[in-house]
């Protein structure tokens, strides 16, 4: 597939695009509200391009992208990727009053994150500059929703609305200790520095510790931050689907084609509003018309394994009854326990011949029923990126349904 054919497969939605040369070296990183339209514009035959951009277009041999929910979200990823990759054709903006920056006041007892156009020697951390002030303001709102730092210039004497809508931890009312607040500031710094993989690992480890200590409130909050960051889908970089698929078959030792992959996830908070999701990928691409969602009906309390059993049973009992096509591979969001629950239910249905794997979030290890030890792939593996992309889509779909049910329950007063 040449670059122009690949551009035609880009979505007409927000994200970050990454241009590479024939050797795979990153040439340019940019953001867009409409990826297909923006990237296509470089290749208009009659468009006037300056020499720098003309040279970039001549060298560009491949395009990858990261989807985003909004262009403001894409602005955050664009900046962190530029820091990570140092693309040759990205021109650094002048650090002056004409461009806004993000300021993190790390010298304050309870630091704040806000926009500024003034950079002074006050010990604060500055990120940017950014070319689009409107999008940066939207990005600040997103970051506050995830990390919940205070926004007030001076600490009030009591909590405000931001605390009640979970956009502030309320250090003013001692709802959070200084060390706990400092940990969240450190997490935000990892994100702004473009070290998102490291951040997800840190949060996952903290969540596991909180769960072991039965600090369920903290575990739930850490899970909320992980879920919010998961919607960013850093690992959804687009690769050539069929070449990924072939590598996946080799990795799993499967000889038959893997045209249809179905992936499952469950979502709940302390057992409430429990839901499940199933996403459908055909030849490496999502087919949303085949997605299915499940409201958990037979499980009460916190039992993710039982919930996974229920949705697997419901999905494949129905397919069997209707004599519909079964998938070539089943992917379970979870480790050994989640996979074992799914495999047991498939066995009861007489469908344990379908290959099934689990991919655990904490270390991205891949579990199969054939091997006692997990398959550990390098972080740069295209197979791992594909599996994470599918897993993250199942997670996103489950979360969106869970939030819908929770909002409906809150509105009804229950």
ROMAR-870906 format. One record per atom (N, C-alpha, C): x, y, z. Coordinates in steps of 0.05 Angstrom, whole numbers. Layout:
BEGIN
- X,Y,Z
- X,Y,Z $
...
This chain:
BEGIN
- X,Y,Z
- 17,-24,0 $
- 0,0,0 $
- 18,25,0 $
- 15,42,-21 $
- 32,66,-21 $
- 19,87,-3 $
- 33,110,1 $
- 25,129,21 $
- -2,142,15 $
- -8,146,-11 $
- -33,159,-18 $
- -57,139,-13 $
- -52,114,-18 $
- -73,94,-12 $
- -78,93,18 $
- -56,94,33 $
- -58,93,63 $
- -73,118,73 $
- -68,141,61 $
- -82,165,70 $
- -112,162,67 $
- -121,149,46 $
- -149,145,41 $
- -162,128,63 $
- -146,112,78 $
- -157,96,99 $
- -157,110,126 $
- -146,134,127 $
- -146,149,152 $
- -175,157,160 $
- -181,159,186 $
- -208,167,194 $
- -212,197,191 $
- -237,204,188 $
- -244,233,186 $
- -250,244,214 $
- -232,238,233 $
- -236,246,261 $
- -210,257,272 $
- -211,268,297 $
- -186,280,308 $
- -164,260,314 $
- -140,270,314 $
- -117,253,322 $
- -91,266,315 $
- -70,251,318 $
- -43,260,312 $
- -32,242,289 $
- -20,254,269 $
- -8,238,247 $
- 22,240,249 $
- 35,218,240 $
- 64,215,242 $
- 74,207,214 $
- 89,225,202 $
- 101,219,176 $
- 128,207,179 $
- 133,185,163 $
- 159,171,165 $
- 171,169,137 $
- 198,166,136 $
- 211,161,110 $
- 213,131,105 $
- 227,123,84 $
- 229,95,76 $
- 243,78,97 $
- 260,90,113 $
- 274,75,134 $
- 259,73,160 $
- 236,86,161 $
- 220,86,186 $
- 226,108,205 $
- 244,126,196 $
- 251,149,213 $
- 228,170,213 $
- 222,180,237 $
- 200,200,239 $
- 209,227,227 $
- 193,237,208 $
- 199,263,196 $
- 183,286,208 $
- 158,280,214 $
- 140,302,223 $
- 117,291,239 $
- 109,306,260 $
- 86,300,276 $
- 67,324,276 $
- 42,319,270 $
- 23,340,270 $
- -4,331,280 $
- -21,350,288 $
- -48,343,298 $
- -69,352,277 $
- -93,342,280 $
- -114,349,261 $
- -141,344,274 $
- -161,360,266 $
- -189,355,273 $
- -201,334,255 $
- -190,332,231 $
- -199,311,212 $
- -173,300,199 $
- -165,277,208 $
- -139,266,199 $
- -138,262,169 $
- -158,250,157 $
- -157,245,128 $
- -155,271,112 $
- -171,291,119 $
- -171,316,105 $
- -145,331,108 $
- -134,331,133 $
- -110,346,138 $
- -86,334,123 $
- -82,308,126 $
- -59,295,114 $
- -61,295,83 $
- -86,292,73 $
- -90,293,44 $
- -81,320,32 $
- -84,341,48 $
- -79,368,38 $
- -49,372,30 $
- -31,356,42 $
- -3,358,35 $
- 2,348,6 $
- -16,332,-4 $
- -11,319,-30 $
- -29,329,-52 $
- -43,352,-47 $
- -58,365,-69 $
- -38,373,-91 $
- -43,366,-115 $
- -24,372,-137 $
- -19,401,-142 $
- -40,418,-137 $
- -37,447,-144 $
- -32,464,-119 $
- -28,451,-96 $
- -24,467,-72 $
- 4,478,-72 $
- 6,504,-64 $
- 33,516,-61 $
- 45,508,-35 $
- 69,497,-35 $
- 83,489,-11 $
- 110,502,-10 $
- 118,511,14 $
- 145,522,15 $
- 165,500,13 $
- 190,507,11 $
- 211,487,5 $
- 213,466,27 $
- 210,474,52 $
- 213,455,74 $
- 191,434,72 $
- 166,442,68 $
- 143,423,66 $
- 145,407,41 $
- 153,419,19 $
- 157,404,-6 $
- 176,381,-2 $
- 198,387,12 $
- 218,366,17 $
- 207,344,35 $
- 191,352,55 $
- 178,333,73 $
- 160,314,57 $
- 144,325,39 $
- 125,309,23 $
- 140,290,5 $
- 163,298,-7 $
- 179,281,-24 $
- 190,257,-9 $
- 198,262,17 $
- 210,241,33 $
- 190,222,46 $
- 166,232,50 $
- 145,216,65 $
- 138,191,50 $
- 141,168,64 $
- 135,142,52 $
- 114,127,68 $
- 108,136,92 $
- 89,121,109 $
- 76,141,128 $
- 51,134,136 $
- 36,150,155 $
- 25,132,177 $
- 29,140,202 $
- 17,127,224 $
- 0,148,238 $
- -19,139,255 $
- -35,159,269 $
- -43,149,297 $
- -50,168,314 $
- -61,162,340 $
- -88,176,341 $
- -110,162,345 $
- -136,174,347 $
- -139,190,373 $
- -156,210,373 $
- -163,225,397 $
- -192,231,397 $
- -203,237,420 $
- -231,243,422 $
- -237,271,412 $
- -218,290,416 $
- -222,317,407 $
- -195,328,396 $
- -196,350,382 $
- -171,362,373 $
- -154,372,396 $
- -168,380,418 $
- -153,389,442 $
- -137,367,453 $
- -148,343,454 $
- -134,320,464 $
- -110,315,446 $
- -114,317,419 $
- -93,313,400 $
- -70,333,405 $
- -76,357,413 $
- -56,377,419 $
- -36,368,440 $
- -47,355,461 $
- -30,345,482 $
- -11,323,472 $
- -22,304,456 $
- -5,282,446 $
- 16,292,427 $
- 8,312,410 $
- 26,322,391 $
- 51,333,404 $
- 47,349,426 $
- 70,361,439 $
- 88,340,452 $
- 76,320,465 $
- 92,299,479 $
- 107,282,459 $
- 94,276,436 $
- 107,260,415 $
- 131,275,402 $
- 127,301,399 $
- 149,317,388 $
- 173,316,406 $
- 167,317,433 $
- 189,315,453 $
- 203,288,451 $
- 187,267,448 $
- 198,240,448 $
- 214,235,422 $
- 203,243,400 $
- 214,234,374 $
- 232,254,360 $
- 231,280,368 $
- 248,301,356 $
- 247,300,325 $
- 224,302,313 $
- 222,300,284 $
- 238,322,270 $
- 250,315,248 $
- 267,333,233 $
- 252,358,223 $
- 227,354,214 $
- 213,376,201 $
- 194,391,219 $
- 194,386,245 $
- 178,402,264 $
- 195,426,272 $
- 185,450,266 $
- 199,474,273 $
- 191,483,301 $
- 210,488,319 $
- 204,497,346 $
- 192,524,345 $
- 170,529,361 $
- 158,555,363 $
- 176,573,380 $
- 175,599,375 $
- 190,618,391 $
- 177,619,418 $
- 194,619,439 $
- 184,620,467 $
- 180,649,475 $
- 159,662,464 $
- 154,690,471 $
- 125,694,476 $
- 116,720,479 $
- 89,726,488 $
- 68,719,468 $
- 75,713,443 $
- 55,707,423 $
- 44,679,425 $
- 57,661,441 $
- 47,633,443 $
- 42,626,472 $
- 20,613,478 $
- 14,604,505 $
- 30,579,513 $
- 34,575,539 $
- 47,552,550 $
- 30,541,573 $
- 37,517,581 $
- 26,506,606 $
- 46,511,628 $
- 36,519,651 $
- 53,524,674 $
- 44,506,697 $
- 63,491,709 $
- 58,474,732 $
- 74,486,755 $
- 60,496,775 $
- 73,511,798 $
- 84,491,819 $
- 105,477,812 $
- 115,456,830 $
- 127,467,856 $
- 132,492,858 $
- 143,504,883 $
- 121,510,903 $
- 96,509,895 $
- 74,514,913 $
- 68,488,929 $
- 57,491,953 $
- 51,468,970 $
- 32,449,956 $
- 11,460,943 $
- -7,444,926 $
- -7,456,898 $
- 10,446,880 $
- 14,458,854 $
- -11,460,837 $
- -11,479,818 $
- -33,483,799 $
- -22,480,771 $
- -40,475,752 $
- -34,474,724 $
- -52,494,710 $
- -39,513,695 $
- -56,532,681 $
- -40,543,657 $
- -54,558,640 $
- -42,571,617 $
- -29,597,624 $
- -7,603,610 $
- 6,629,613 $
- 20,637,588 $
- 25,662,584 $
- 41,672,561 $
- 67,684,571 $
- 71,682,597 $
- 95,694,609 $
- 112,672,622 $
- 136,670,615 $
- 155,651,627 $
- 175,666,644 $
- 174,661,670 $
- 192,675,688 $
- 208,655,704 $
- 229,664,717 $
- 247,646,732 $
- 236,643,760 $
- 215,627,764 $
- 202,624,790 $
- 202,595,800 $
- 217,578,786 $
- 219,550,795 $
- 197,533,784 $
- 177,545,770 $
- 155,529,759 $
- 165,514,734 $
- 150,493,726 $
- 155,479,702 $
- 137,489,679 $
- 149,494,656 $
- 135,505,633 $
- 135,484,611 $
- 112,481,598 $
- 110,462,575 $
- 99,477,551 $
- 110,471,528 $
- 102,485,504 $
- 126,501,493 $
- 121,522,478 $
- 95,535,474 $
- 78,520,453 $
- 52,529,453 $
- 32,517,435 $
- 21,538,416 $
- 15,530,392 $
- 6,549,372 $
- -23,557,374 $
- -40,541,388 $
- -69,545,388 $
- -79,548,416 $
- -85,573,424 $
- -93,579,451 $
- -120,567,458 $
- -139,567,439 $
- -165,556,444 $
- -164,526,450 $
- -149,512,434 $
- -146,483,439 $
- -132,478,465 $
- -112,494,471 $
- -97,490,496 $
- -116,494,520 $
- -134,513,519 $
- -153,517,541 $
- -170,491,545 $
- -179,480,522 $
- -194,455,523 $
- -177,432,535 $
- -152,432,527 $
- -134,411,537 $
- -130,413,567 $
- -128,437,578 $
- -126,441,607 $
- -150,429,621 $
- -173,433,610 $
- -198,422,622 $
- -196,392,623 $
- -187,379,601 $
- -184,350,600 $
- -164,340,622 $
- -141,354,624 $
- -121,346,643 $
- -131,349,672 $
- -147,370,677 $
- -157,374,704 $
- -178,352,711 $
- -192,343,691 $
- -211,321,695 $
- -197,295,703 $
- -173,291,691 $
- -159,266,696 $
- -143,268,722 $
- -129,290,726 $
- -111,292,749 $
- -122,308,773 $
- -143,322,769 $
- -158,335,791 $
- -142,354,809 $
- -123,369,797 $
- -108,389,812 $
- -125,414,816 $
- -119,429,837 $
- -134,453,843 $
- -129,474,821 $
- -149,492,817 $
- -146,513,797 $
- -147,541,809 $
- -154,542,835 $
- -156,568,848 $
- -129,581,854 $
- -127,607,851 $
- -102,621,856 $
- -95,621,885 $
- -115,622,902 $
- -112,622,931 $
- -130,602,943 $
- -120,586,962 $
- -137,565,974 $
- -160,576,989 $
- -185,568,982 $
- -209,577,997 $
- -210,563,1024 $
- -231,571,1039 $
- -234,559,1066 $
- -252,535,1066 $
- -265,530,1044 $
- -283,506,1042 $
- -283,496,1013 $
- -294,472,1009 $
- -294,460,983 $
- -312,476,964 $
- -306,475,938 $
- -322,488,918 $
- -334,467,900 $
- -348,476,879 $
- -361,459,860 $
- -342,439,847 $
- -317,448,841 $
- -298,430,828 $
- -293,404,843 $
- -294,405,870 $
- -291,381,886 $
- -314,362,881 $
- -338,373,881 $
- -362,356,878 $
- -364,344,851 $
- -352,356,830 $
- -353,344,803 $
- -327,330,797 $
- -311,324,818 $
- -287,308,816 $
- -266,321,797 $
- -264,348,798 $
- -243,362,783 $
- -224,376,802 $
- -225,370,828 $
- -206,380,847 $
- -206,362,871 $
- -183,358,883 $
- -180,340,906 $
- -185,354,932 $
- -191,380,931 $
- -197,396,955 $
- -176,395,977 $
- -151,404,970 $
- -131,406,992 $
- -139,428,1012 $
- -156,447,1003 $
- -165,468,1021 $
- -180,457,1046 $
- -193,435,1043 $
- -208,423,1065 $
- -195,397,1075 $
- -169,394,1069 $
- -154,371,1077 $
- -166,344,1068 $
- -178,345,1044 $
- -189,320,1033 $
- -167,303,1021 $
- -143,314,1018 $
- -120,300,1007 $
- -96,310,1022 $
- -77,292,1028 $
- -53,300,1042 $
- -33,311,1022 $
- -13,326,1032 $
- 7,337,1014 $
- 23,316,999 $
- 31,294,1012 $
- 46,273,997 $
- 28,260,975 $
- 3,255,981 $
- -15,243,961 $
- -19,262,937 $
- -22,287,943 $
- -25,307,922 $
- 1,308,905 $
- 23,307,919 $
- 49,307,905 $
- 53,284,886 $
- 42,261,894 $
- 43,237,876 $
- 28,242,850 $
- 5,255,852 $
- -11,261,828 $
- 3,281,811 $
- 16,301,823 $
- 32,320,808 $
- 54,306,793 $
- 67,287,806 $
- 88,271,792 $
- 76,255,768 $
- 52,245,772 $
- 39,230,749 $
- 34,249,726 $
- 24,273,732 $
- 19,293,711 $
- 45,300,697 $
- 67,303,711 $
- 92,309,699 $
- 101,287,680 $
- 97,262,687 $
- 103,240,669 $
- 88,242,643 $
- 62,249,646 $
- 45,252,622 $
- 55,275,604 $
- 60,298,616 $
- 68,321,601 $
- 95,318,589 $
- 112,301,601 $
- 138,295,590 $
- 137,274,568 $
- 113,264,562 $
- 110,244,541 $
- 117,216,550 $
- 118,211,576 $
- 126,184,587 $
- 100,170,596 $
- 81,167,577 $
- 55,156,584 $
- 56,127,592 $
- 72,111,578 $
- 74,82,584 $
- 84,79,613 $
- 104,94,620 $
- 114,93,648 $
- 92,101,668 $
- 76,121,661 $
- 54,130,678 $
- 34,109,682 $
- 26,95,661 $
- 6,74,663 $
- 16,51,681 $
- 41,45,679 $
- 53,24,695 $
- 52,33,725 $
- 59,58,730 $
- 59,68,758 $
- 31,66,770 $
- 11,76,754 $
- -16,75,764 $
- -27,47,768 $
- -19,29,750 $
- -28,1,753 $
- -16,-12,779 $
- 9,-6,784 $
- 22,-16,808 $
- 9,-5,833 $
- 3,21,833 $
- -10,33,856 $
- -37,22,861 $
- -52,17,839 $
- -79,5,841 $
- -78,-23,854 $
- -58,-38,845 $
- -55,-65,856 $
- -49,-65,886 $
- -31,-46,894 $
- -25,-43,922 $
- -49,-35,938 $
- -64,-16,928 $
- -89,-7,942 $
- -109,-29,945 $
- -111,-45,924 $
- -130,-68,925 $
- -122,-88,946 $
- -95,-94,947 $
- -85,-114,967 $
- -90,-104,995 $
- -88,-77,999 $
- -93,-66,1026 $
- -122,-61,1032 $
- -139,-69,1012 $
- -168,-66,1014 $
- -176,-36,1017 $
- -159,-19,1006 $
- -166,10,1004 $
- -182,14,978 $
- -207,6,979 $
- -223,5,955 $
- -229,32,943 $
- -231,53,960 $
- -236,80,951 $
- -212,90,934 $
- -188,85,944 $
- -164,94,929 $
- -161,77,903 $
- -167,51,905 $
- -165,34,882 $
- -184,43,860 $
- -208,51,868 $
- -228,60,849 $
- -219,86,836 $
- -207,104,851 $
- -198,130,840 $
- -175,125,820 $
- -157,107,827 $
- -135,100,809 $
- -145,87,784 $
- -165,70,787 $
- -178,58,763 $
- -191,79,746 $
- -203,99,758 $
- -216,121,743 $
- -195,135,726 $
- -171,141,738 $
- -150,155,723 $
- -140,137,701 $
- -137,111,706 $
- -128,93,685 $
- -148,92,662 $
- -173,91,669 $
- -194,90,649 $
- -194,115,632 $
- -191,138,645 $
- -190,163,631 $
- -167,164,612 $
- -144,155,621 $
- -120,155,604 $
- -122,134,582 $
- -137,113,587 $
- -141,92,566 $
- -156,103,542 $
- -173,123,547 $
- -188,133,524 $
- -170,148,505 $
- -146,155,514 $
- -126,169,498 $
- -115,150,476 $
- -113,124,483 $
- -106,104,463 $
- -79,110,449 $
- -59,115,465 $
- -32,119,454 $
- -24,96,436 $
- -33,72,443 $
- -23,48,429 $
- -40,41,405 $
- -57,60,397 $
- -73,55,373 $
- -59,65,347 $
- -33,66,347 $
- -19,74,323 $
- -27,55,301 $
- -33,66,278 $
- -43,50,255 $
- -20,36,241 $
- -22,10,237 $
- -3,-5,221 $
- -18,-19,199 $
- -4,-31,180 $
- -17,-45,158 $
- -31,-70,170 $
- -58,-71,171 $
- -72,-91,186 $
- -65,-120,178 $
- -64,-126,152 $
- -60,-154,144 $
- -33,-164,153 $
- -11,-147,149 $
- 16,-155,158 $
- 16,-158,189 $
- -1,-144,203 $
- -1,-149,232 $
- -14,-176,237 $
- -34,-180,226 $
- -49,-205,229 $
- -31,-229,223 $
- -15,-229,202 $
- 2,-252,196 $
- 22,-257,217 $
- 34,-235,228 $
- 53,-238,250 $
- 39,-249,275 $
- 14,-241,280 $
- -1,-251,303 $
- -5,-281,300 $
- -12,-291,277 $
- -15,-320,272 $
- 11,-335,279 $
- 33,-324,270 $
- 59,-337,275 $
- 65,-337,305 $
- 59,-315,318 $
- 65,-312,347 $
- 49,-333,363 $
- 24,-337,355 $
- 6,-355,370 $
- 7,-383,360 $
- 21,-388,338 $
- 23,-415,326 $
- -3,-424,314 $
- -18,-406,302 $
- -44,-412,290 $
- -41,-413,260 $
- -49,-435,248 $
- -46,-439,219 $
- -69,-427,203 $
- -93,-427,214 $
- -117,-418,200 $
- -117,-387,199 $
- -132,-376,180 $
- -134,-346,178 $
- -147,-335,203 $
- -139,-311,210 $
- -151,-296,233 $
- -166,-272,222 $
- -187,-278,207 $
- -203,-256,196 $
- -220,-242,217 $
- -233,-258,235 $
- -251,-246,255 $
- -239,-250,283 $
- -235,-227,296 $
- -226,-227,324 $
- -248,-213,340 $
- -257,-226,362 $
- -276,-214,380 $
- -263,-210,407 $
- -266,-187,419 $
- -253,-181,445 $
- -273,-173,465 $
- -269,-182,491 $
- -288,-177,512 $
- -275,-162,535 $
- -291,-145,549 $
- -283,-132,573 $
- -307,-128,591 $
- -302,-124,617 $
- -324,-118,635 $
- -317,-92,650 $
- -337,-77,659 $
- -333,-52,673 $
- -353,-48,695 $
- -344,-40,718 $
- -362,-34,741 $
- -346,-19,762 $
- -359,-6,780 $
- -346,6,803 $
- -358,-7,828 $
- -341,-22,841 $
- -349,-37,865 $
- -374,-53,860 $
- -376,-65,837 $
- -399,-82,830 $
- -423,-68,820 $
- -424,-42,820 $
- -448,-27,812 $
- -447,-21,782 $
- -471,-20,770 $
- -474,-13,741 $
- -455,-31,724 $
- -454,-56,731 $
- -436,-75,717 $
- -445,-80,688 $
- -426,-78,670 $
- -432,-82,642 $
- -409,-98,629 $
- -414,-108,605 $
- -394,-121,589 $
- -395,-111,561 $
- -373,-115,547 $
- -372,-106,519 $
- -359,-127,502 $
- -367,-127,476 $
- -354,-144,456 $
- -349,-127,431 $
- -324,-126,422 $
- -318,-111,398 $
- -309,-131,377 $
- -313,-124,351 $
- -310,-142,329 $
- -290,-130,309 $
- -269,-144,304 $
- -249,-135,285 $
- -248,-154,261 $
- -250,-143,237 $
- -249,-160,213 $
- -224,-152,197 $
- -206,-171,194 $
- -180,-167,180 $
- -165,-143,191 $
- -165,-141,218 $
- -150,-121,232 $
- -163,-94,235 $
- -188,-91,225 $
- -202,-66,227 $
- -228,-69,242 $
- -236,-49,259 $
- -261,-51,274 $
- -285,-50,256 $
- -305,-66,262 $
- -331,-66,248 $
- -352,-60,269 $
- -358,-34,272 $
- -375,-26,295 $
- -403,-35,293 $
- -413,-42,269 $
- -440,-52,267 $
- -443,-79,281 $
- -421,-93,286 $
- -421,-119,299 $
- -414,-118,329 $
- -409,-94,339 $
- -404,-91,368 $
- -429,-98,384 $
- -424,-109,408 $
- -447,-116,426 $
- -440,-107,454 $
- -461,-99,469 $
- -457,-92,497 $
- -477,-108,514 $
- -469,-112,539 $
- -484,-130,557 $
- -488,-116,584 $
- -512,-116,594 $
- -517,-108,621 $
- -516,-133,639 $
- -498,-134,657 $
- -494,-158,674 $
- -520,-164,689 $
- -529,-189,686 $
- -556,-196,697 $
- -554,-217,719 $
- -533,-234,719 $
- -533,-257,738 $
- -512,-254,760 $
- -497,-232,761 $
- -475,-230,780 $
- -480,-206,798 $
- -478,-210,824 $
- -481,-187,843 $
- -454,-185,858 $
- -447,-160,865 $
- -422,-156,879 $
- -399,-154,859 $
- -374,-155,871 $
- -350,-152,855 $
- -339,-179,847 $
- -344,-188,823 $
- -335,-213,813 $
- -331,-212,783 $
- -308,-200,775 $
- -303,-196,746 $
- -302,-223,731 $
- -292,-244,744 $
- -290,-270,731 $
- -318,-280,723 $
- -337,-278,743 $
- -364,-288,738 $
- -377,-270,716 $
- -371,-245,716 $
- -382,-227,696 $
- -372,-234,668 $
- -346,-241,667 $
- -334,-250,641 $
- -348,-276,632 $
- -352,-294,650 $
- -366,-319,643 $
- -394,-313,631 $
- -408,-294,644 $
- -435,-289,635 $
- -435,-278,606 $
- -418,-258,600 $
- -420,-246,573 $
- -409,-265,552 $
- -389,-282,558 $
- -380,-302,539 $
- -402,-322,533 $
- -415,-331,555 $
- -437,-350,551 $
- -460,-338,534 $
- -467,-314,540 $
- -490,-301,526 $
- -483,-297,496 $
- -458,-289,491 $
- -450,-284,463 $
- -450,-310,447 $
- -437,-331,457 $
- -433,-354,440 $
- -456,-374,442 $
- -473,-373,463 $
- -497,-388,463 $
- -515,-379,440 $
- -516,-352,437 $
- -534,-341,417 $
- -523,-347,389 $
- -497,-344,385 $
- -486,-349,358 $
- -490,-379,350 $
- -487,-397,370 $
- -492,-425,365 $
- -521,-431,358 $
- -539,-419,373 $
- -567,-424,368 $
- -576,-414,341 $
- -564,-391,332 $
- -571,-379,307 $
- -554,-389,284 $
- -535,-408,290 $
- -517,-419,270 $
- -502,-397,255 $
- -493,-377,270 $
- -478,-355,257 $
- -448,-360,260 $
- -433,-345,244 $
- -404,-350,243 $
- -391,-344,270 $
- -373,-362,278 $
- -358,-359,303 $
- -331,-345,296 $
- -319,-332,316 $
- -294,-318,311 $
- -271,-337,307 $
- -250,-326,295 $
- -225,-342,291 $
- -207,-339,315 $
- -211,-318,331 $
- -195,-314,356 $
- -212,-298,375 $
- -211,-306,401 $
- -225,-291,422 $
- -203,-278,440 $
- -206,-252,444 $
- -187,-238,461 $
- -201,-228,486 $
- -190,-235,509 $
- -201,-228,535 $
- -184,-206,548 $
- -197,-185,557 $
- -182,-164,571 $
- -178,-173,600 $
- -154,-183,605 $
- -147,-193,632 $
- -126,-214,631 $
- -118,-223,654 $
- -96,-243,656 $
- -106,-272,658 $
- -92,-288,673 $
- -98,-316,675 $
- -126,-322,684 $
- -135,-307,705 $
- -161,-312,717 $
- -184,-307,698 $
- -183,-284,684 $
- -204,-276,665 $
- -204,-296,642 $
- -180,-304,632 $
- -179,-322,610 $
- -190,-350,618 $
- -183,-359,642 $
- -192,-385,652 $
- -223,-385,654 $
- -235,-363,663 $
- -264,-362,666 $
- -277,-364,638 $
- -265,-350,618 $
- -276,-351,591 $
- -273,-379,579 $
- -250,-390,583 $
- -244,-417,571 $
- -263,-438,583 $
- -268,-436,609 $
- -286,-455,622 $
- -314,-454,610 $
- -323,-429,605 $
- -350,-426,594 $
- -351,-435,565 $
- -329,-430,550 $
- -328,-440,522 $
- -328,-471,522 $
- -314,-483,542 $
- -314,-512,544 $
- -342,-523,548 $
- -357,-510,566 $
- -385,-519,571 $
- -402,-518,546 $
- -396,-498,529 $
- -411,-495,504 $
- -401,-512,481 $
- -379,-527,487 $
- -367,-543,466 $
- -352,-527,445 $
- -343,-503,453 $
- -329,-485,434 $
- -300,-480,441 $
- -289,-497,458 $
- -261,-492,466 $
- -241,-497,444 $
- -250,-504,420 $
- -231,-506,398 $
- -224,-479,387 $
- -240,-458,394 $
- -234,-431,384 $
- -210,-420,400 $
- -189,-412,386 $
- -166,-400,400 $
- -174,-376,417 $
- -165,-375,442 $
- -171,-353,460 $
- -146,-345,475 $
- -143,-319,478 $
- -120,-308,493 $
- -129,-286,511 $
- -112,-281,532 $
- -117,-258,550 $
- -94,-239,549 $
- -99,-214,551 $
- -77,-194,552 $
- -81,-177,577 $
- -62,-180,596 $
- -64,-167,621 $
- -54,-138,619 $
- -68,-119,632 $
- -61,-91,630 $
- -34,-84,643 $
- -29,-97,666 $
- -6,-88,682 $
- 21,-89,667 $
- 27,-112,655 $
- 52,-115,642 $
- 49,-122,612 $
- 24,-122,602 $
- 18,-128,574 $
- 28,-156,567 $
- 27,-175,586 $
- 34,-203,579 $
- 10,-217,566 $
- 16,-235,548 $
- -5,-249,533 $
- -7,-278,544 $
- -31,-286,552 $
- -36,-312,563 $
- -51,-329,543 $
- -44,-355,541 $
- -58,-374,524 $
- -64,-399,541 $
- -82,-416,531 $
- -88,-440,546 $
- -67,-461,542 $
- -51,-459,520 $
- -31,-479,514 $
- -5,-476,531 $
- 1,-452,540 $
- 26,-447,554 $
- 22,-438,582 $
- 38,-449,600 $
- 37,-442,629 $
- 47,-413,633 $
- 68,-407,618 $
- 81,-381,621 $
- 70,-362,600 $
- 68,-336,606 $
- 57,-317,586 $
- 77,-312,563 $
- 66,-303,541 $
- 83,-293,519 $
- 89,-264,525 $
- 115,-258,525 $
- 123,-230,530 $
- 136,-219,505 $
- 123,-199,493 $
- 132,-187,468 $
- 145,-160,474 $
- 165,-152,458 $
- 177,-126,462 $
- 157,-103,458 $
- 162,-81,471 $
- 143,-59,470 $
- 138,-49,442 $
- 158,-51,425 $
- 156,-40,397 $
- 142,-61,378 $
- 135,-84,388 $
- 124,-105,372 $
- 97,-96,359 $
- 95,-100,333 $
- 70,-93,319 $
- 47,-111,328 $
- 53,-136,334 $
- 33,-155,344 $
- 22,-145,370 $
- 39,-136,388 $
- 30,-125,414 $
- 14,-100,410 $
- 22,-83,392 $
- 6,-59,387 $
- -22,-66,376 $
- -23,-86,359 $
- -49,-94,348 $
- -67,-104,371 $
- -57,-122,387 $
- -73,-134,409 $
- -81,-113,429 $
- -64,-94,435 $
- -71,-73,453 $
- -92,-54,442 $
- -89,-50,416 $
- -109,-33,402 $
- -137,-46,405 $
- -139,-72,400 $
- -165,-86,401 $
- -174,-86,430 $
- -156,-93,449 $
- -163,-94,477 $
- -173,-66,487 $
- -159,-45,479 $
- -167,-18,488 $
- -193,-10,477 $
- -200,-19,452 $
- -226,-12,441 $
- -248,-26,456 $
- -244,-51,464 $
- -264,-65,481 $
- -267,-51,507 $
- -245,-42,518 $
- -246,-27,544 $
- -261,-1,541 $
- -255,14,519 $
- -269,39,514 $
- -299,35,511 $
- -306,15,497 $
- -335,9,492 $
- -349,2,518 $
- -336,-14,535 $
- -348,-21,561 $
- -351,3,578 $
- -330,20,579 $
- -331,44,597 $
- -353,63,588 $
- -356,66,562 $
- -377,85,552 $
- -405,75,560 $
- -410,49,559 $
- -436,39,568 $
- -439,41,598 $
- -418,35,613 $
- -419,37,642 $
- -426,65,650 $
- -413,85,638 $
- -418,113,645 $
- -447,121,639 $
- -457,111,616 $
- -485,116,608 $
- -504,106,629 $
- -500,81,638 $
- -518,70,658 $
- -516,84,685 $
- -491,91,692 $
- -487,105,718 $
- -500,132,718 $
- -497,147,695 $
- -510,173,693 $
- -540,171,695 $
- -551,150,682 $
- -580,146,682 $
- -590,140,711 $
- -574,124,725 $
- -582,117,753 $
- -581,142,771 $
- -560,159,767 $
- -558,183,783 $
- -581,202,778 $
- -588,204,752 $
- -610,222,745 $
- -637,213,757 $
- -640,186,759 $
- -665,175,770 $
- -666,176,800 $
- -643,182,812 $
- -643,185,842 $
- -636,160,857 $
- -626,139,843 $
- -620,114,857 $
- -590,112,862 $
